[in-house]
């Protein structure tokens, strides 16, 4: 993620897609959201086994969510953007905070210290059956997201519009960027508190602010966190590696197929195109499906076959908040950035070097047992 945020070596594969579609850069943020759900299952199970009171668990959830949200606002104020009347409210850490708070608060009530016995009814799907109430809540959120997306009346825009506005479709919907998602943000947040330079600005010459971490997209990011939680439930519920792998792979394939059906297995022609700016349902299902499959591969290589210890990536993973905040604070500073000719080689060396420096910093912090926890 650091390599991509620093510029990805100037390669198109590591740049965010302007609107519909998917590049490697568009996978990283949702994968972090998803893995947050996985770790959530482990941490809440641990607290329930220690008989930590629900009130104390909820306070920890609330405290961490507030800290993440405030930290995100602070990062948004960088670069002389400290005018509160124009401060952008949404952001990456804010999206983490909202998703974490909703899913963790819900799972707090339904998490268990232990699971039912193997012989219990629905034993083979107890990772789902024992938490059916959570599924009802999450599917309801998804339904609300879909209904708002396609049925909300947006002034001077057709219902269900999912395009970038501007010059898209010969400018027939110029001020409809993001459809319902953009409209909700402009009403709830106000244009001054949204991202002012979206990816659509250069290609489609849009004039409206549009926030890729807006209000409506929170519903699908919450669902993505929940899908990560489901992966964590499988890890905790089934001890046999084969049972874990088979379920993760099934989930990955199923979610991928659902995403393909929604987007029509095409870039722009389906019912719900894959779109990171909108955090569309197909985008969330696609990235979650890939995450399930990727987890299966790494689990097999690292835990089952013991072919790799996950070094050096394990170090920044143990200090992810510190590394993320740190890499944002040193933008345009030496030794992460330096002036020179506008070539791919320079950008690649600079961006890879910048990412490597943070891996090295994370390693030194790990060796000295220094961690930042919220």
KANORWO-V480092 format. One record per pair of residues at least 12 apart in sequence whose ideal C-beta (glycine too) atoms are under 7 Angstrom apart, sorted by the first residue. I is the first residue (numbers start at 1). J is the second residue. D is the distance in Angstrom with one decimal. If there is no record, write none. Layout:
BEGIN
i j d
I J D
I J D
END
This chain:
BEGIN
i j d
1 28 4.5
1 32 7.0
2 327 4.9
2 354 6.8
2 355 4.5
2 358 5.5
3 351 5.5
3 352 6.4
3 355 4.2
4 25 4.7
4 28 6.0
5 327 6.7
6 336 7.0
6 351 4.3
6 354 4.8
6 355 6.6
7 347 5.5
7 351 4.8
8 25 6.4
8 351 6.3
9 344 6.4
9 347 5.0
9 348 3.6
9 351 5.1
9 352 6.8
10 344 5.1
10 347 4.0
16 199 5.7
16 276 6.6
17 276 6.7
18 199 4.7
18 200 6.0
18 203 5.0
19 164 4.5
19 200 6.1
19 275 6.4
19 277 6.4
20 267 5.5
20 268 4.9
20 273 4.2
20 274 6.6
20 275 5.3
21 267 5.0
21 274 6.5
22 274 5.3
22 286 7.0
26 276 4.4
27 287 5.8
27 290 6.6
29 92 6.6
30 224 5.8
30 284 6.8
30 287 3.9
31 287 6.6
31 291 5.3
33 96 6.7
33 99 5.9
33 221 5.6
33 224 5.2
33 225 5.6
34 224 5.6
34 227 6.4
34 228 3.9
34 288 5.8
34 291 4.5
35 228 6.0
36 96 6.6
36 100 6.1
36 225 6.0
36 228 6.3
37 103 6.3
37 225 4.2
37 226 6.2
37 227 6.6
37 228 2.5
37 229 4.0
37 232 6.4
38 228 4.7
38 231 5.0
38 232 4.2
39 232 7.0
40 103 6.5
40 104 5.5
40 107 6.6
40 229 5.6
40 232 6.5
41 229 5.2
41 232 2.6
41 233 5.4
41 236 6.0
42 232 5.9
42 236 6.9
44 104 6.9
44 107 5.7
44 108 6.3
44 111 4.5
45 111 6.1
45 236 5.5
48 111 5.3
48 112 6.5
48 113 4.6
49 113 4.6
54 108 6.3
57 108 5.3
58 105 6.6
58 108 6.2
61 101 6.2
61 104 4.6
61 105 5.7
61 108 6.7
62 101 7.0
64 100 6.8
64 374 4.9
65 97 4.5
65 100 5.6
65 101 3.8
67 374 4.5
68 93 5.0
68 96 5.4
68 97 3.8
68 374 6.1
69 93 6.9
69 94 5.1
69 97 4.0
71 93 5.4
71 325 6.7
72 91 4.2
72 92 6.6
72 93 3.2
72 94 4.2
72 97 6.9
73 87 6.8
75 91 6.7
75 93 6.8
75 325 6.9
75 328 5.5
76 88 4.6
76 91 5.4
85 192 6.4
86 192 4.7
87 193 6.4
88 193 6.0
88 194 6.5
88 195 5.9
89 189 5.5
89 193 4.5
90 211 4.9
90 213 4.0
90 214 5.6
91 213 5.6
92 213 6.4
94 213 6.5
95 213 4.7
95 218 6.7
95 221 5.5
98 218 5.0
99 218 7.0
99 221 4.8
99 222 5.0
99 225 4.3
100 225 6.9
102 222 4.9
103 222 6.0
103 225 4.5
103 226 5.3
103 229 6.0
106 134 6.0
106 137 6.2
107 134 6.6
107 229 6.1
110 131 5.5
110 133 6.1
110 134 5.6
115 130 6.7
115 237 5.1
116 130 6.5
126 237 6.3
127 233 4.4
127 234 5.2
127 237 4.4
131 233 6.9
138 223 5.5
138 226 4.8
141 219 5.0
141 222 6.0
141 223 6.1
142 223 5.5
142 281 6.6
144 219 6.3
145 216 6.6
145 219 4.1
145 220 5.7
145 281 6.8
146 281 6.6
148 180 5.4
148 216 6.2
149 179 7.0
149 180 5.1
152 180 4.3
154 176 6.7
154 179 6.1
154 180 5.8
154 183 4.4
156 175 6.6
157 173 5.9
157 176 3.8
157 179 6.3
158 173 7.0
160 179 7.0
161 173 5.9
161 176 5.2
161 179 3.9
162 179 5.5
162 273 6.4
162 275 6.9
162 278 6.5
163 176 6.9
164 177 5.8
164 200 4.1
164 204 4.8
164 206 6.4
165 177 3.5
165 200 7.0
165 204 6.6
165 206 5.2
165 208 6.5
166 200 6.0
166 204 3.3
166 205 5.0
166 206 3.7
167 204 4.9
167 205 5.4
168 204 5.3
175 208 5.9
177 200 6.2
177 206 5.1
177 208 4.7
177 210 4.7
178 210 5.1
178 277 6.8
178 278 6.2
180 216 6.5
181 214 5.7
181 216 4.3
181 217 6.4
181 278 5.3
182 208 6.6
182 210 5.1
184 215 5.2
184 216 5.2
185 211 5.3
185 214 4.2
185 215 5.6
188 215 5.3
189 215 7.0
191 209 5.0
194 209 4.1
194 210 6.8
194 211 4.3
195 209 6.2
195 210 6.6
195 211 4.4
195 212 6.6
196 209 4.9
198 210 4.1
198 212 6.9
198 277 6.9
199 277 6.6
210 277 6.9
212 276 6.6
212 277 4.6
217 278 6.4
217 279 3.4
220 279 4.7
220 281 5.9
220 284 4.5
221 279 5.8
223 284 6.1
224 284 4.7
224 288 5.7
227 288 4.4
230 251 7.0
231 248 6.3
231 292 6.2
231 295 6.2
234 247 4.9
234 248 6.3
241 304 5.0
244 299 6.9
245 296 5.4
245 299 6.7
245 300 6.6
248 292 4.9
248 295 5.8
248 296 4.5
249 293 6.6
249 296 5.3
251 292 4.6
252 289 4.7
252 292 3.4
252 293 3.8
252 296 6.8
255 285 4.8
255 288 5.1
255 289 3.4
255 292 6.7
256 286 6.5
256 289 3.7
258 285 5.0
259 274 6.9
259 282 4.7
259 285 3.9
259 286 3.8
259 289 6.2
262 281 6.2
262 282 4.0
262 285 7.0
263 282 4.4
270 282 7.0
274 286 5.6
312 359 5.2
312 363 6.5
315 359 6.2
315 362 4.0
315 363 4.5
315 366 5.0
316 358 6.2
316 359 5.7
316 362 4.1
318 366 5.9
318 371 6.4
319 362 5.1
319 365 5.5
319 371 5.5
319 372 6.1
321 372 5.3
321 374 6.1
322 372 3.9
323 358 5.2
323 362 5.6
326 358 6.8
327 358 5.6
335 357 6.6
336 354 4.1
336 357 6.6
337 350 6.2
338 350 6.6
END
